[in-house]
Amino acid sequence: MGAKFLITLYLSKVYVTGEYRDYTMIVTFITLAIYFLGLDFYSFSIRDILIKKVNKAQKVITTLVVYLFIYLIFILLAYLLFYKVDYLIKYQYYIIGIAITEHLSQEIYRLLIAFEKVLLANIILAFRTIGWTAYVVLNTYLNKEVSLQTLLFVWFLFNTFTILVVMTYALIKNFKELKTVTIDFLWIKQGVSIAGVYFLGTILLKSIEYINRFILDYYVDDLYVNIYNFYATIALLVSIYINTIVISFELPTLISAVNTKKIIPIYNAFNKSIKRQLFIIIPLLSLAILPVLFWQKKPVYTQYLLVFYIILVGVSLMNYSLVYHYKLYILHKDYKILKTLIYSGVSSLLIALILIRFFGIYGAAVSFVISGILLTFFRKRMADNYKIT
């Protein structure tokens, strides 16, 4: 989280307006592409692996085959469509490579967590993230220019290296078991039908989180897009923190405890943990932004500091609502989850289009908060209809 925080503020200082705009929009595109690449298949596969606890190796290999097929489609679509967007066509090979390796790295991380290899998962995550960001910061500190193209190449390199390390480790440790594995097409069919519901929900959720950036990019100058993206990226570190500190550690236990006597105390602890960590990270980021702006020496960014605090409220609400989301998730209320996201997603899009059109950067921030309020309201209302027993 610290590495992503550092690279965001550092590049906002050293890159010119156009180059920083390209960087933030590329990062946003890659973030969204990851969800399309996964089709949310993990929502089915991880839950199935943790609950049924049989044929784990077969399920992992089958999942990888699904992803390889999706990657091929993504590469084809990228070649057909990237030429329509300037910052995508300029760096298309790097963007394709990073999107695929980021997604695969994310799925490997989830599997390691599911198999209770939490320390290994987070060591690899730290090396992958800190590695390329440290390279960029160190070289610019030494007055060596790091172009956006070089940055993307190094990012791709660290992703690829860590994937190869984990796969080599897994192959050596499970070689005998993997030799007898076959592809389970019936499991894929079952998974796609369930994951499809989550995928549609995820697209709606990510549209709530990111669509403001693209709408804003349409209506205002690059400078204001940069300011909004800068503050939004830092505020979304709350989500990274909650996922790393709470979700990655506690969700596997929560899933495994469903339909047991342990589920109520485990769910209550999960609820308290999310709230407690929000009370830690929100004040930290609220204070950390002030010395960052002083160091940055860009008065126009400081002028719009209120935008950051408004976005931070929205992010906090969205993360708080995860308590209700995961209650529905462990109870297999998949269509209810989708329903909440349809309600909040469509409402948020309409509100964003209106507010950004008339109020620009402040409209984008306020519409984000309204999205957080709606998401929390609909998730809580739906989750309150069910009891964990």
Residue, then its C-alpha position, 0 to 999 in steps of 0.5 A: m500500500g505504501a509503495k502505491f501511495l509513494i508512486t502515485l504522489y511521486l509521479s504527480k510531481v515529476y511527470v508533466t501534466g500529459e504524461y501523468r494523465d496517461y499514467t493515471m488513465i492507464v492504471t485505471f484501465i488496467t484495474l478495470a481490465i483485471y475484472f474482465l479478465g477474471l470474469d469473477f470466476y474466483s468467486f465460484s472457484i475459491r468458495d468451492i475449493l474451501i467448502k468442498k475440499v476435494n480435487k483441489a489440484q484439478k480445480v486449480i488447473t481447470t481455473l488456469v485453463v479458463y483464464l488462458f482462454i480469456y487472455l487469448i480473447f483479451i489480446l485479440l480485442a486489444y489489437l482490434l480496439f486499442y487504436k481508438v484511444d491514444y494512451l492505449i495504442k501508444y503503450q499497447y504491448y505493455i498494457i496487455g502484458i501488465a493487465i494479464t500478469e496483474h490478473l494472474s498475480q492476483e489470482i495466485y495471491r487468492l489461491l495462496i491465501a485460500f491454501e493458508k499460505v498467507l505469509l508467502a502470499n504477502i511476501i510475493l505481493a510486497f516484492r512485486t509491488i515495491g520492486w517496480t515502484a522502488y526502481v522508478v523512484l530510485n532512478t528519478y532520485l538519481n536524476k535518471e529519467v524514467s519514461l512512462q514506457t520504461l516504467l511500464f516495462v519494469w512493472f511487467l518484468f516484476n510481475t512476470f518474475t514473481i509469477l514464474v517463482v510461484m509456479t515453479y514452487a507449486l510445480i516442484k511441490n505438487f508434481k506427482e499430483l499434477k501429473t494425473v490432473t484432467i480438465d473438469f469441463l462440467w465444473i467450468k460450466q457450473g462455475v461460469s453460470i455462477a461467476g457470471v452473476y458475480f461478474l455482472g455485479t463486479i462490473l457494476l461495482k467498479s463502474i461506481e468506483y471508476i466511471n467518474r474518472f472517465i466522465l470527468d475526462y470527457y468534460v474537463d481539462d487534463l489538469y482537473v482529471n489529474i487532480y481527481n485521479f491523484y486524490a481518488t487513487i490515494a483515497l482508494l488505498v483504503s480499499i487496498y488496506i482493508n483487503t490486505i489486512v482484513i479480507s485476505f486473512e479472515l474471509p477464507t475462515l469465514i467461508s469455511a465456517v458457514n453452517t457450523k456453530k463457529i460462524i456467528p462469532i467469526y462473522n461478528a469478529f469480521n464485522k468488528s475488524i473492518k470497522r476497527q481498521l477503517f478507524i485506523i486507516i482513515p485518520l492516517l490518510s487524512l493526515a498524511i495528505l497534508p505533508v504530501l501536498f507541501w512536498q509536492k509544491k503544486p498549489v493548484y492541487t492544494q486548492y482542491l484538497l476538499v475533493f480528497y476528503i469528499i472522496l475519502v468519505g465515499v471510499s469509507l462507506m463502500n468498505y464499511s458496506l463489505v460487512y453486508h456484502y460478505k454476509l450475502y456472499i457466504l450465504h450464497k445469496d448471489y442474485k441478491i448481491l447482483k440486485t443490490l449492485i444493479y440498484s446502486g450502479v444504475s443510480s450512481l451512473l445517472i447521478a455522476l452524469i448530471l453532477i459532473r456535467f454541471f459541477g466538474i471535479y466537485g460534482a465527481a467527488v460528491s457523486f462518489v459519496i452518494s454512490g457510497i451511501l446508496l451502496t451501503f443502503f442497498r447492501k444493508r437492506m438486503a442483508d438484513n433479510y437473512k440471518i447467519t445460523 
